[in-house]
Structures are given as C-alpha cells and as structure tokens.
C-alpha cells in the first residue's frame, strides 16, 4: 500500500524503528545511536513502544499515543503521548546526525524518566536537538532511593546531554536526604552476631 510505504520511509529516515504495542503487534526494532535520554548509552539504539502511531507527512512529525515507552540503554521515558518532529532535508546537517532526523520530541504526561535507580517526573517533557537538552516541566520530582527533591507547580528540570549538568528552576525547591544505613550497622546499639576479637595483651 502506498500509505504504508510512506509511513515506513518516514520511520526509517527518523533514525530508529518502532514497536507499536497493539492487539496484534508488540514488535521492536532498532536503529542508530543517540544521546536522547538522560543517562542513555550513546551507542544504544532507541526503541519506542506505543498503542498507536500517526504520521503527518506535511508537518514531518510522528505522534505516538497510549502508554508510550521510549528506551535507550538503561534509560526510559514514559508518557501518555509523544510527538517527534523530523528535520527537513533543507535544514542544517547538525539536525540530521546521530539521531537521524529527530530534531525535537514533545511528551505529554505525566512524564517519567528513569535511569537505573534515579527517577524524574513532570507534567510534560521535551527534547531539543539544537540545544541538546532534555526538560521536565511542571511539578518536577526527582528521586534516588529515599532521597527526594521536589519543585513547585511551575518548576522545570533542565538536563544538558553534553555535560550531564542538571538544574531545577522556577520557584522554590525542597529536598529530603536520608542518611545511609552503613553507619547504622556499626552503631553500638546494634549487636553483632559475631563477637569482636579480643585485643592482644601488651
């Protein structure tokens, strides 16, 4: 079919393949590497699973909806919908390298980004190729184990993919850091199952 051929061409030119998780689908395919997600392996492919995919040739964009999950290495981004804008052939070559033709990703939420034990959430998310930055916008919450940092309603997390530098801006920030348990194990109140060795006499 002509329409199917156009859609396949757009997906391949974007620089990655898609797994659309529907009743008769669930396949995953892979493509070129790109540091699109925070903490993502630059050599790892990007995979996207969703219930539905729409392609708009005139606007050069792909819209995923329904439990969208984008994965790159150990990093994942989950969203309700995800819109991927592709660079046109007449745009700068810098927008058509590494990530194929992906120049911008907009995710509607709630949006969750995870990298091993680190989790970031926000009302929406954004990836901008020109800036090479990832944003989490609105009610930002960052956590790693019991340690939690929360932003206000208009808060924004800005993550620079080049430097790994992150900052939370827009209102006050509240952080809770829980002491580790390593010192607690050596506390005098804790009884060791093995008695300590006696000190040698002088």
GUKOLPA-6359 format. One record per residue (C-alpha): x, y, z; residue in three letters. Coordinates in steps of 0.02 Angstrom, whole numbers, padded with zeros to 5 digits, always signed. Example, Ala and Ser with C-alpha at 12.3 -4.5 7.8 and 13.67 -1.06 7.14 Angstrom:
GUKOLPA-6359
+00615-00225+00390ala +00684-00053+00357ser 
This chain:
GUKOLPA-6359
+00000+00000+00000unk +00062+00175-00040unk +00017+00246+00131unk +00107+00105+00221unk +00260+00134+00113unk +00263+00320+00155unk +00248+00284+00342unk +00387+00155+00338unk +00500+00276+00244unk +00468+00412+00373unk +00505+00296+00518unk +00667+00234+00442unk +00727+00409+00398unk +00695+00465+00577unk +00841+00356+00626unk +00754+00221+00728unk +00621+00086+00717unk +00461+00072+00817unk +00372-00062+00915unk +00185-00022+00915unk +00109-00123+01056unk -00064-00162+00993unk -00175-00316+00996unk -00081-00398+00853unk +00085-00308+00871unk +00219-00289+01003unk +00369-00298+00890unk +00527-00200+00924unk +00661-00145+00804unk +00818-00045+00822unk +00916+00094+00743unk +01059+00217+00758unk +01127+00279+00922unk +01092+00448+01000unk +01102+00527+01174unk +00918+00573+01179unk +00877+00517+01357unk +00970+00572+01515unk +01097+00439+01560unk +01063+00348+01397unk +01201+00248+01315unk +01254+00346+01161unk +01291+00183+01070unk +01123+00105+01114unk +00975+00108+00994unk +00814+00198+01035unk +00655+00095+01040unk +00478+00161+01059unk +00326+00059+01110unk +00150+00131+01097unk -00029+00081+01062unk -00046+00195+00911unk +00063+00286+00784unk +00010+00427+00668unk +00120+00506+00535unk +00092+00680+00461unk +00195+00698+00302unk +00162+00884+00277unk +00216+00928+00454unk +00353+00795+00460unk +00300+00729+00629unk +00258+00564+00712unk +00130+00553+00853unk +00134+00405+00972unk -00006+00380+01096unk -00063+00254+01226unk +00063+00203+01358unk +00215+00267+01264unk +00384+00200+01321unk +00547+00261+01242unk +00702+00162+01289unk +00887+00193+01261unk +01006+00080+01355unk +00957+00083+01540unk +00858+00244+01520unk +00671+00252+01491unk +00543+00390+01461unk +00359+00352+01490unk +00220+00468+01432unk +00038+00471+01379unk +00081+00543+01208unk +00244+00581+01120unk +00265+00691+00966unk +00425+00676+00865unk +00469+00815+00743unk +00585+00771+00600unk +00712+00886+00518unk +00676+00927+00337unk +00803+00894+00202unk +00840+01081+00183unk +00879+01105+00370unk +01057+01109+00443unk +01151+00945+00438unk +01178+00955+00627unk +00994+00914+00648unk +01012+00759+00541unk +01158+00673+00627unk +01167+00547+00769unk +00979+00546+00798unk +00938+00527+00615unk +00815+00665+00576unk +00744+00687+00751unk +00753+00872+00796unk +00625+00884+00937unk +00522+00772+01049unk +00372+00833+01149unk +00298+00717+01281unk +00132+00745+01370unk +00110+00672+01540unk +00127+00632+01666unk +00304+00601+01604unk +00427+00489+01695unk +00612+00469+01655unk +00708+00328+01740unk +00891+00282+01736unk +00933+00133+01847unk +00878+00192+02022unk +00856+00376+01975unk +00680+00436+01934unk +00619+00604+01870unk +00437+00652+01843unk +00347+00804+01774unk +00185+00858+01692unk +00269+00861+01521unk +00438+00829+01441unk +00541+00900+01298unk +00697+00852+01200unk +00777+00987+01091unk +00914+00931+00971unk +00977+01108+00936unk +01010+01136+01122unk +01044+00951+01156unk +00945+00966+01316unk +00802+00872+01399unk +00669+00961+01500unk +00542+00902+01628unk +00411+01036+01655unk +00285+01063+01795unk +00280+00984+01969unk +00453+00911+01947unk +00503+00772+02067unk +00675+00689+02070unk +00713+00536+02174unk +00851+00411+02204unk +00806+00283+02334unk +00741+00375+02488unk +00815+00543+02431unk +00686+00657+02352unk +00689+00832+02276unk +00526+00919+02234unk +00493+01076+02135unk +00340+01186+02136unk +00197+01190+02012unk +00296+01292+01885unk +00462+01205+01914unk +00570+01145+01771unk +00714+01022+01762unk +00845+01064+01631unk +00968+00925+01588unk +01115+00958+01472unk +01156+00800+01375unk +01330+00863+01329unk +01391+00900+01505unk +01274+00797+01615unk +01235+00957+01711unk +01058+00970+01781unk +00964+01109+01871unk +00789+01135+01939unk +00721+01311+01913unk +00556+01401+01934unk +00509+01428+02116unk +00575+01352+02275unk +00647+01177+02286unk +00627+01057+02433unk +00748+00912+02458unk +00748+00768+02581unk +00907+00667+02602unk +00901+00508+02707unk +01063+00454+02792unk +01133+00288+02732unk +01122+00129+02833unk +01307+00089+02830unk +01344+00183+02991unk +01189+00112+03074unk +01259-00064+03054unk +01411-00013+03155unk +01310+00077+03288unk +01345+00024+03471unk +01158-00010+03488unk +01168-00144+03355unk +01225-00314+03419unk +01345-00405+03305unk +01307-00591+03280unk +01494-00624+03294unk +01584-00560+03449unk +01733-00448+03416unk +01906-00525+03426unk +01995-00487+03589unk +02134-00362+03582unk +02310-00435+03604unk +02386-00402+03775unk +02527-00280+03795unk 
